[in-house]
């Protein structure tokens, strides 16, 4: 019994002195993030969808006046897919994705066609 109490006491002292912290799910204090800028240039009004996740769930905005830009902060995953899509417009459309101040993709579509930019990190 004394041995068990001694071991338990030793364990408590070691954990409290070492400053242990919970590293399981829910503790994302060390998670890395990225700043992402999605932009679409052109003229007129369009629908824009964008996402940056391991399993993309698009955010959709309708009746967007161009030019359009939005900045989001995302958690990095082992494989993150960034994408922005704009529906057809009367004039040409250009989409751009910038991650941490570095342009990673830029695409242009002619008038009457949608434009799509995607990048996997």
N, C-alpha and C positions, 0 to 999 in steps of 0.2 A: 504494500500500500504506500509506504514511504517513497519507494522508487517511482511509482506512478505519479504521485504528487510532485516529486522533484522534476520529473520529465515534463509535466504539464507547466510547472512554474518556469522552467528553462525555456520552453517553447514560447510562452507569453513574453518573457523578457527579450528573447531574440527577435521576435516579430515587432515588438514595440521599439526596440533600439534600431532595427534596420529600416524603419520607415516604410514598411511594405504597404502597397496600395493595391486595390482590386484592379486586375487587368482584363477582366472578362467583358462580355457584351455590355454595352451601356456606358462604358468608360472610353470616350473618344477624345480625351484631352490631348492625346498625341496624334490625332488624325491629321493628315495633310489635306490642305485645300488648294483649289485653283480658282483664279478669277477669270471668268469667261465673258467675252463680249460677242454677242450675236448682232450682226447688222445686215440690213437689206437696203440697197439704194435703187432708185428708179423714180418714176413719177406716178401719181395717182393713188389709188386705194387698193389694198390687197389683204389677204389672210396670211398670217405668219405663224408658224409652229416651230418650237425649239425645245431641246432637251440636252441634258448632260448627265447621264447615269449609266450604271452597269446594265440595267434593263430599262431602256428608254420609255418614259411616260411623257409624251409631248404636252407642252403648254401651248394652247392655241389662242391666238388673238385675231379677231375679225375686224373688218373695217379699219385697218391700220393705214394711216397716211404715211407715205414715204417721203423722205428717208426714215428708216426705223432702226433703233439700236436699243439694246437692253444689256445690262451687266448683271451677272449672277455669280455667286460664290458657291462652289460645289465641293463635296468631299471626294478625294481621289480614291479610286478603286484600282485593282490590279489591271483592269482593262476598262477604260471609260470611253464611251462613244458620245461625241458631241455632234449635234446636227441642227440645221436650221433649214426650213422649207418655206418658200413663198409661192402662192398660187399665181396663175397667169395674170399678166397685166397688159395694158395697151402698148407699153414701151418695153425696152429691154430691162431686165432685173439683174442685179449683182448681189450675191450674198458673201459674207465674210465671217470667219470665226477666228477670234484672237484668244489665246490662252496664255495667261501670265505675261501679257504685253508682247507676245510673239504671234504674228499672223500665221495660222497653220493651214488655212485653206481659203481660196477665193474662186468663185465660179460665176459665170455670166450666162444668161439664157436670152434668146431673142424674144422680141415682142410676141405675145400670145402663148408663151410657154412658161411653165413653172421653173423655178430655180431651186437647186438643192445642194447644200454643202454638208459634208460629213467628214469626220476625222476620228480615228481610234487611237487612243494614247495607251 
